[in-house]
Amino acid sequence: MAYVHLRELEITDAVVRAELKRAVRTGEQFELTVTGQITRRTLPFLDMIEEITGTPIETTARKSRKRSSQSLARCQWQRGHRTGSDSRRPEATIEFLVAGNQIDRVFVLEISLQTDLMKLGFSRDCRMSQGKASQIGVTTLMLAGKYDPARVDYWYLSPWWPTTDTMNDVVLRLQNMKGSDNVFFTWWILDAGL
């Protein structure tokens, strides 16, 4: 059973708000904008994670293969995760190590405009919606298994609240997913007045 939360981050900085408003035209543009804001720390997610863990985080805008150490966590952008023949590539992975270089906690960030994951049909929007719905479930199970017994904080960053159907049929279903007891899924609403 994964733990599920909804949280809202009010964006008060006028420049950041304007960038987010321009970025919601496409998923790719939104992902690139939010990634840049997290890297520049104009969105406080890395600061929040540092406060939670007590460990500083290093990040760059580019993909990096540098791994975390006990004294410094590294934010790895577009790092792939594999189990068996399945592979997932969330936007960011940050591993926190303890003595013996054991992974104790992991934060995974997914950035998306998708909020209605229940669209059915053959249009491009429907295929993306269905893909994201399955991605959340599959990624949750993959991360749970890969990092067990470490705690996994899986954060989904979106500018809007999930639809009621998405909340009931996709997100809350994670709470009944066997084998995901170490996963804490949080849907973050980036409130920029959109």
TAHU-V253281 format. One record per backbone hydrogen bond with DSSP energy under -1.0 kcal/mol. CO is the residue of the C=O (numbers start at 1). NH is the residue of the N-H. E is the energy in kcal/mol with one decimal. If there is no record, write none. Layout:
BEGIN
[[CO NH E] [CO NH E]]
END
This chain:
BEGIN
[[3 185 -3.1] [5 187 -2.6] [7 189 -2.7] [9 191 -2.0] [13 17 -2.6] [14 18 -2.2] [15 19 -2.3] [16 20 -2.5] [17 21 -2.4] [18 22 -2.0] [19 23 -1.8] [23 26 -1.0] [26 30 -2.3] [27 31 -2.7] [28 32 -2.4] [29 33 -2.3] [30 34 -2.8] [31 35 -2.5] [32 36 -2.2] [33 37 -2.3] [34 38 -2.6] [35 39 -2.5] [36 40 -2.5] [37 42 -2.2] [37 43 -1.5] [44 48 -2.6] [45 49 -2.3] [46 50 -2.6] [47 51 -2.2] [48 52 -2.0] [49 53 -2.6] [50 54 -2.8] [56 73 -2.7] [58 75 -2.9] [72 69 -3.1] [73 58 -2.8] [76 93 -1.9] [81 88 -2.6] [83 86 -2.0] [86 83 -2.0] [88 81 -2.9] [91 78 -2.7] [92 109 -2.4] [93 76 -2.8] [94 107 -2.6] [96 104 -3.1] [96 105 -1.4] [98 101 -1.1] [102 98 -2.5] [104 151 -1.7] [105 96 -2.9] [106 153 -3.4] [107 94 -2.6] [108 155 -3.3] [109 92 -1.8] [110 157 -3.6] [115 163 -1.8] [123 127 -2.4] [124 128 -2.4] [125 129 -2.3] [126 130 -2.7] [127 131 -2.2] [128 132 -2.3] [129 133 -2.1] [130 134 -2.2] [131 135 -2.1] [132 136 -2.2] [133 137 -1.4] [134 138 -2.9] [135 139 -2.9] [136 140 -2.1] [137 141 -2.1] [138 142 -2.7] [139 143 -2.9] [140 144 -2.4] [141 145 -2.3] [142 146 -2.8] [143 147 -2.3] [147 150 -2.8] [151 106 -2.4] [152 184 -3.1] [153 108 -2.9] [154 186 -2.5] [155 110 -2.9] [156 188 -3.1] [157 112 -2.6] [158 190 -3.1] [163 167 -2.7] [164 168 -2.7] [165 169 -3.2] [166 170 -2.1] [166 171 -2.1] [167 172 -2.9] [171 174 -1.4] [172 175 -1.3] [173 176 -1.5] [174 2 -2.4] [174 177 -1.4] [177 180 -1.1] [180 183 -1.9] [182 152 -3.2] [183 3 -2.6] [184 154 -1.8] [185 5 -2.2] [186 156 -2.9] [187 7 -2.3] [188 158 -2.5] [189 9 -3.0] [189 191 -1.3] [190 192 -1.2] [191 11 -3.1]]
END
